[in-house]
């Protein structure tokens, strides 16, 4: 019975042997079992978890969800752990699963418990996660994973690998159906990284999380290089270098708060539109300062964030991938209460040029927005694609094509504002009229042409410049001729490629009016299994 000596000691350690829990239907038995499950790996391990600056798995769930909204599934499911020959069984099997609300909307989630066998993933653990993934897809609610795990549970052998396979399958099936969000709040190594990386957004907690396929020990053995956990797979590395982390957050509490913030921009599933949130920002608000944003010298940078903050409702912008490929800004905001996905060149970083990382970053964001009915707003100031062998050999042709493909494929409302430079292929790629954008505006400062003035003047006036008495002065003069003739918005406006040249101060108003009329946009694509985006 549960009153036996063995029952008492297992309860203390948060574990139990299955025979202890043979049919007992009293309320106190249920309470004891729940208490045992809540004790997880025992008080010492819970203290260890806190000592590392981490919240416990249950605290994370409570903080993420609206107060009192969590409903747990499978708290009493039994999993296997311990050492070979000294197997132990765990109530709940090292993962908490269920559903609850974020600002009144249902989400499904799991939270791995590192205090139970290192949060490692075995058969029962995976079955619990798969059950709520299936529920999330069935009812059309977002799915959030809080990861803190040593990976496949070694004692369960190939069953643990099979268990991962079951989750991977569901990640792919849910992709584009419900938003999937991963938080890395501890270790995440080996093949385990592939579940988060197939979800839509990955948050990493600075200093307490890491992700890698092969850890520092294997790196040392195989390529004889010393590298720390942090440098190889810490949040900073993934937020700035690999792009694996969309968000880096300083601690667990802020991580969970940012997830709530992100969810607020998203629809619950691909059949719905995102929730409308009225921030009481007037729809016709103008900003005269924007008329002076673009510097008179074309080579002088400015911060595109000034424009972004100016036009969005309440200047609220949730930037995605803020530290990766900073020459392109992507993120969510609201216009007239409606969620929009914003893609903007950043002239303050590398002059806003498109390179490999920026192209991939933009393409993935555009595809997410399209999958979840989020209109796209594109702010353009792009001198072109980044030249050089590093970029060419790194695949700028393939990667640039991804961004092009993603925009063309997108059927959501698409609006572009050309602020300054829009040259050559990059002009076309950045959601131009020619690739199906719905509304295209330009500021009077826009320069829309095949090449920048210097490059163009060097080609088309080469002979005149070479034979001039002062070639340098001749080049400057020809640049100016080119700029006034070609590098302006008016040729494109005359051809109808630009729907209107607008006053910068009125940008917000014009965007909101366009979004309003595009509300009913319908656009179809040919029937096919799937397109073949150049990966
Ligand atoms: C079983 C595990 C475990 C695992 C940790 N534990 N990882 N048990 N399977 N994968 C247990 C430990 O034995 C220990 O148990 C407890 O969890 C806490 O672990 P510690 O090592 O004490 O913690 P820490 O020092 O913080 O180190 C954390 C760690 C380390 C870096 C994650 O535990 C580690 O390297 N674990 C192995 C990681 C790994 O190689 N996993 C397989 C990855 S491959 P006790 O009883 O002592 O408290 C993979 C394949 C997926 O996941 C394939 C998908 C197709």
Boltz pocket constraint, residues with backbone or C-beta under 6 A from the ligand:
constraints:
  - pocket:
      binder: B
      contacts: [[A, 114], [A, 116], [A, 117], [A, 118], [A, 119], [A, 120], [A, 149], [A, 150], [A, 151], [A, 152], [A, 153], [A, 154], [A, 155], [A, 160], [A, 161], [A, 164], [A, 165], [A, 187], [A, 189], [A, 190], [A, 191], [A, 192]]
      max_distance: 6.0
